[in-house]
Amino acid sequence: MTTTCRPGPIRGLVVAGALIALAACSAGTELRSQPAVSTATTEPVVTTVAEDPASTMDPTVPSTPQTDTLPSPGAPVRSVLPVALEQVSVVDPNRPTVKNGQLISNERVLPTSIWRPSIGGPYPLVIFAHGYRLGPTSYERFCRTLASAGYIVAAPSFPLADAQRGNGVDRGDIPNEATDVSFVINALRAGPVTSDIAAGPVAVVGHSDGADVALMVGYQKAKADLRVGAVVAVAPDAMNGALVASGPPLLLIQGDQDSIVPYSNSQRVFAQVSAKRYYLTLIGADHLPPIYGGTKWTAVLDTAVALFLKATVTANGDKGTPLEEGMGSMGLSRLTTGG
């Protein structure tokens, strides 16, 4: 059943979603041009939600990382819970979709994939922001693995960044995607999954252009969302504009052999942010393969993110091994800390 929701009465009708198959992609699909000027960023008002509570884990997609080198120490950081996938349609009717100055739609339609544990709860909310031309399905492995660690992972499809949407792409829409993230947080907290979301801070995780979105939501004065308690930026660009004085803890991750985004960009971000921050260099890794999966760096990335979120947005935090010690002893990587 589909429902159209405000932070108030239900008013509409919907169709149930279905499991999404993992989309094929390659690092070459992320070749990018420079962003243009942003468009309007009005406040969110209405959402439309569709869900499939009966969906179950797709057996063709692994729930644990594929890797030929496991991080050490071997202490588990994931509970490996069974994961279900739901499709949620979120619509902001008050902001248009504008591509290169041309009106595409009078609203912003944000189909959102939600991976969440199918037992227990409530669990902390994590918003995942996808990269350029790659929709949420390209990150199925990562989102499912993170959800199995005890998180509700919601990944909106941005209208001018997901090439599968058919609208074309426009990097000038990135600032609007940051507003989309805040809108999706509002929608999920007011919608049918609200009872499954734990009280407390939200985490925002992004890759590539999605990492730029995550950084905006965490640290840019015009976009910062105070509900965000942790930011993970995998291979971001350096930031522009006025930044907040502090902000939530930050985990930066990038391969030092990144062929798409210069490795120096993460170094600049590390210098720009004044909050507590961790910078994990994946030694010898490229841009997309570590998060996409099947590489020797994949389990390192997964484990670092799980350790960081456990210490920052879970109810009791990490009272055991210090975060620096846990992430700094994994191999295939180098950790720098600040703040």
C-alpha positions as CSV (number, residue, x, y, z in Angstrom):
1,M,0.0,0.0,0.0
2,T,1.2,3.5,-0.7
3,T,0.4,6.6,1.5
4,T,1.0,10.3,0.9
5,C,2.0,11.9,4.2
6,R,2.4,15.3,5.7
7,P,3.6,15.8,9.2
8,G,-0.1,15.4,9.9
9,P,-3.0,13.7,8.0
10,I,-2.6,11.0,5.4
11,R,-3.9,11.9,2.0
12,G,-3.2,9.7,-0.9
13,L,-2.7,6.4,-2.5
14,V,0.4,4.3,-3.5
15,V,1.8,1.1,-5.0
16,A,4.1,-1.3,-3.1
17,G,7.8,-1.3,-4.1
18,A,10.0,-4.2,-5.1
19,L,13.6,-5.4,-4.5
20,I,16.1,-3.6,-6.7
21,A,18.8,-5.7,-8.4
22,L,22.4,-4.6,-8.2
23,A,23.3,-2.3,-11.1
24,A,26.5,-2.8,-13.0
25,C,28.9,0.2,-13.0
26,S,32.5,1.1,-13.4
27,A,34.8,3.9,-12.3
28,G,34.6,5.3,-15.8
29,T,31.0,6.3,-15.4
30,E,32.0,8.9,-12.9
31,L,33.9,11.3,-15.2
32,R,32.6,14.7,-14.3
33,S,32.4,18.3,-15.3
34,Q,32.5,21.2,-12.9
35,P,29.4,22.3,-11.0
36,A,27.3,25.3,-12.0
37,V,25.4,27.7,-9.7
38,S,22.7,26.2,-7.5
39,T,18.9,26.6,-7.8
40,A,16.2,27.3,-5.2
41,T,16.3,25.6,-1.7
42,T,12.8,26.2,-0.2
43,E,11.7,24.3,2.9
44,P,10.2,20.8,2.6
45,V,6.5,20.3,3.0
46,V,5.0,17.1,1.6
47,T,6.2,13.5,1.2
48,T,4.8,10.5,-0.6
49,V,5.8,7.1,0.9
50,A,5.5,3.6,-0.5
51,E,6.8,0.6,1.3
52,D,7.2,-3.2,1.0
53,P,7.5,-4.6,4.5
54,A,7.5,-8.1,3.2
55,S,10.7,-7.7,1.1
56,T,13.6,-9.8,2.2
57,M,17.3,-10.1,1.5
58,D,18.2,-10.6,-2.1
59,P,20.2,-13.9,-2.3
60,T,22.2,-12.6,-5.3
61,V,23.7,-9.8,-3.3
62,P,26.3,-10.6,-0.5
63,S,25.4,-9.2,2.9
64,T,29.1,-9.3,4.0
65,P,32.0,-7.7,2.2
66,Q,33.8,-9.5,-0.5
67,T,37.5,-9.2,0.1
68,D,40.8,-11.0,-0.1
69,T,42.3,-9.2,2.9
70,L,40.5,-8.8,6.2
71,P,41.2,-6.0,8.6
72,S,42.9,-6.6,11.9
73,P,42.3,-6.9,14.8
74,G,39.7,-9.5,14.2
75,A,37.2,-8.3,16.8
76,P,33.7,-8.1,15.1
77,V,32.1,-4.7,14.6
78,R,29.0,-6.0,12.8
79,S,26.1,-8.0,14.3
80,V,25.2,-9.2,10.7
81,L,21.5,-8.9,11.1
82,P,19.1,-10.0,8.4
83,V,18.3,-7.1,6.1
84,A,15.1,-6.2,4.2
85,L,14.8,-3.6,1.4
86,E,11.8,-1.2,1.0
87,Q,11.1,1.4,-1.7
88,V,9.9,4.8,-0.5
89,S,8.8,7.6,-2.8
90,V,9.5,11.0,-1.3
91,V,8.2,14.1,-3.1
92,D,8.9,17.8,-2.3
93,P,6.3,19.8,-4.2
94,N,7.7,23.2,-3.2
95,R,11.1,23.0,-4.9
96,P,11.5,22.6,-8.7
97,T,13.9,20.4,-10.6
98,V,16.0,22.7,-12.8
99,K,18.7,21.4,-15.1
100,N,21.2,23.9,-16.5
101,G,18.6,26.7,-16.1
102,Q,15.8,24.7,-17.7
103,L,12.7,23.6,-15.7
104,I,12.5,19.8,-15.7
105,S,9.7,19.5,-13.1
106,N,7.8,21.7,-10.6
107,E,8.7,19.3,-7.8
108,R,11.6,17.2,-6.7
109,V,10.9,13.5,-6.8
110,L,13.2,11.5,-4.6
111,P,12.7,7.7,-4.8
112,T,14.4,6.3,-1.7
113,S,15.7,2.8,-1.1
114,I,15.7,1.8,2.6
115,W,17.8,-1.1,3.8
116,R,17.1,-2.0,7.4
117,P,17.3,-4.9,9.8
118,S,14.2,-7.1,9.5
119,I,14.3,-7.9,13.3
120,G,14.6,-5.8,16.4
121,G,15.0,-2.1,16.6
122,P,14.7,0.8,16.7
123,Y,18.0,1.6,14.9
124,P,19.9,4.8,14.1
125,L,19.1,6.5,10.8
126,V,21.9,6.8,8.1
127,I,21.3,8.8,4.9
128,F,23.4,7.6,2.0
129,A,24.2,10.0,-0.8
130,H,25.2,8.4,-4.1
131,G,27.8,9.6,-6.6
132,Y,27.6,11.2,-10.0
133,R,25.6,9.1,-12.6
134,L,25.3,6.2,-10.1
135,G,22.0,5.7,-8.3
136,P,21.5,4.0,-5.0
137,T,21.4,0.5,-6.6
138,S,25.1,0.8,-7.5
139,Y,25.8,0.9,-3.7
140,E,23.6,-2.0,-2.8
141,R,26.4,-4.0,-1.3
142,F,27.7,-1.2,0.9
143,C,24.2,-0.1,2.1
144,R,23.1,-3.7,2.9
145,T,26.3,-4.4,4.8
146,L,25.9,-1.2,6.8
147,A,22.3,-2.1,7.6
148,S,23.3,-5.5,8.8
149,A,25.4,-3.8,11.4
150,G,22.3,-2.3,13.0
151,Y,21.3,0.8,11.0
152,I,18.4,2.0,8.9
153,V,20.1,3.1,5.7
154,A,18.1,5.4,3.4
155,A,19.5,6.2,0.0
156,P,17.5,8.8,-2.1
157,S,17.9,8.9,-5.8
158,F,18.8,12.5,-6.8
159,P,16.9,13.7,-9.9
160,L,19.9,15.2,-11.7
161,A,22.6,12.9,-10.4
162,D,21.2,9.4,-11.1
163,A,21.5,8.7,-14.8
164,Q,18.9,5.9,-14.6
165,R,16.2,8.6,-13.9
166,G,16.4,9.8,-17.6
167,N,16.6,13.5,-16.7
168,G,20.3,13.8,-17.6
169,V,22.8,15.0,-15.1
170,D,23.9,18.4,-13.8
171,R,26.5,18.8,-11.1
172,G,25.1,22.3,-10.4
173,D,22.3,20.5,-8.6
174,I,24.6,19.3,-5.8
175,P,23.5,22.1,-3.3
176,N,19.9,21.2,-3.9
177,E,20.8,17.6,-3.1
178,A,22.0,18.7,0.3
179,T,18.5,20.2,0.9
180,D,17.1,16.9,-0.4
181,V,18.9,15.1,2.4
182,S,17.3,17.2,5.1
183,F,13.9,16.8,3.4
184,V,14.3,13.0,3.4
185,I,15.2,13.0,7.1
186,N,11.9,15.0,7.8
187,A,9.9,12.6,5.6
188,L,11.2,9.4,7.2
189,R,10.8,10.7,10.7
190,A,7.2,11.7,10.0
191,G,6.3,8.6,7.9
192,P,5.5,4.9,8.3
193,V,9.1,3.9,9.3
194,T,9.3,6.5,12.1
195,S,8.8,4.0,14.9
196,D,11.8,2.0,13.7
197,I,14.1,5.0,13.8
198,A,16.0,5.5,17.1
199,A,15.9,8.8,18.8
200,G,19.2,10.7,18.6
201,P,21.5,12.0,15.9
202,V,21.4,11.0,12.2
203,A,24.5,10.0,10.2
204,V,25.1,11.1,6.6
205,V,27.4,9.0,4.4
206,G,28.3,9.9,0.8
207,H,30.6,8.8,-2.0
208,S,32.2,11.2,-4.5
209,D,29.6,13.9,-5.4
210,G,27.5,12.3,-2.6
211,A,30.4,13.0,-0.3
212,D,30.2,16.6,-1.3
213,V,26.5,16.5,-0.4
214,A,27.3,15.0,3.0
215,L,29.9,17.6,3.7
216,M,27.5,20.4,2.9
217,V,24.9,18.9,5.3
218,G,27.5,18.7,8.0
219,Y,29.6,21.8,7.7
220,Q,28.3,24.4,5.2
221,K,26.6,27.3,6.9
222,A,23.8,27.6,4.4
223,K,23.0,23.8,4.4
224,A,24.1,22.4,7.8
225,D,21.5,20.3,9.6
226,L,21.8,20.2,13.3
227,R,20.3,16.7,13.5
228,V,23.4,15.3,11.9
229,G,25.7,13.7,14.4
230,A,28.3,12.1,12.1
231,V,29.5,12.6,8.5
232,V,31.3,10.0,6.4
233,A,32.8,11.4,3.1
234,V,34.4,8.9,0.8
235,A,36.5,10.6,-2.0
236,P,35.0,14.1,-1.8
237,D,35.9,17.4,-3.4
238,A,37.2,20.2,-1.3
239,M,34.5,22.6,0.1
240,N,33.5,26.1,-1.0
241,G,31.7,28.8,0.9
242,A,31.3,29.7,4.6
243,L,31.6,26.8,7.0
244,V,30.3,26.3,10.5
245,A,32.8,26.8,13.4
246,S,32.7,23.2,14.6
247,G,30.1,20.6,13.4
248,P,29.8,16.8,13.9
249,P,32.6,14.3,13.8
250,L,34.0,13.5,10.3
251,L,35.4,10.4,8.8
252,L,37.2,11.0,5.5
253,I,38.1,8.0,3.4
254,Q,40.0,8.1,0.0
255,G,42.4,5.9,-2.0
256,D,45.7,7.5,-2.7
257,Q,45.5,6.2,-6.3
258,D,42.1,7.8,-7.0
259,S,41.8,8.3,-10.8
260,I,38.6,10.4,-10.6
261,V,39.0,12.8,-7.6
262,P,42.5,14.1,-6.7
263,Y,43.7,12.6,-3.5
264,S,44.7,16.2,-2.4
265,N,41.0,17.1,-2.2
266,S,40.5,15.0,1.0
267,Q,43.7,16.6,2.4
268,R,42.1,20.0,1.8
269,V,38.8,18.9,3.5
270,F,40.7,17.6,6.5
271,A,42.2,21.1,6.8
272,Q,38.9,22.9,6.3
273,V,36.9,21.1,9.0
274,S,37.6,22.1,12.6
275,A,35.5,19.3,14.2
276,K,36.9,16.0,15.5
277,R,38.0,14.2,12.3
278,Y,39.6,11.0,11.1
279,Y,41.2,10.7,7.7
280,L,41.7,7.1,6.5
281,T,43.9,6.7,3.4
282,L,43.4,3.5,1.5
283,I,46.9,2.7,0.3
284,G,46.9,1.9,-3.4
285,A,43.1,2.1,-3.9
286,D,41.1,3.8,-6.7
287,H,37.9,5.8,-6.6
288,L,34.9,3.5,-6.8
289,P,36.1,-0.2,-6.4
290,P,36.6,-0.1,-2.5
291,I,33.0,0.9,-1.8
292,Y,31.5,-1.0,-4.7
293,G,33.0,-4.2,-3.4
294,G,35.2,-7.2,-4.2
295,T,38.5,-5.5,-3.5
296,K,41.1,-6.0,-0.7
297,W,40.2,-2.5,0.6
298,T,36.5,-3.2,0.8
299,A,36.4,-4.8,4.3
300,V,38.7,-2.0,5.6
301,L,36.3,0.7,4.4
302,D,33.2,-1.2,5.8
303,T,34.9,-1.8,9.1
304,A,36.1,1.8,9.5
305,V,32.6,3.2,8.8
306,A,31.0,0.7,11.2
307,L,33.5,1.6,14.0
308,F,33.0,5.3,13.4
309,L,29.2,5.2,13.4
310,K,29.2,2.9,16.5
311,A,31.2,5.6,18.3
312,T,29.2,8.6,17.2
313,V,25.5,7.8,16.6
314,T,24.6,4.7,18.5
315,A,22.8,5.2,21.8
316,N,25.6,4.0,24.0
317,G,28.6,4.8,21.8
318,D,31.8,2.8,21.8
319,K,33.0,2.3,25.3
320,G,35.6,-0.2,24.4
321,T,38.6,0.1,22.1
322,P,39.4,3.8,21.2
323,L,38.3,4.7,17.7
324,E,41.9,5.7,16.7
325,E,43.2,2.4,17.9
326,G,40.5,0.4,16.0
327,M,40.9,2.2,12.7
328,G,44.6,2.7,12.9
329,S,45.4,-1.0,13.2
330,M,43.6,-2.4,10.1
331,G,46.4,-2.5,7.5
332,L,46.1,-1.4,3.8
333,S,45.5,2.0,5.2
334,R,46.9,5.0,7.1
335,L,45.0,7.0,9.7
336,T,45.4,10.7,10.4
337,T,43.4,12.4,13.2
338,G,42.6,16.0,14.1
339,G,40.4,18.1,16.3
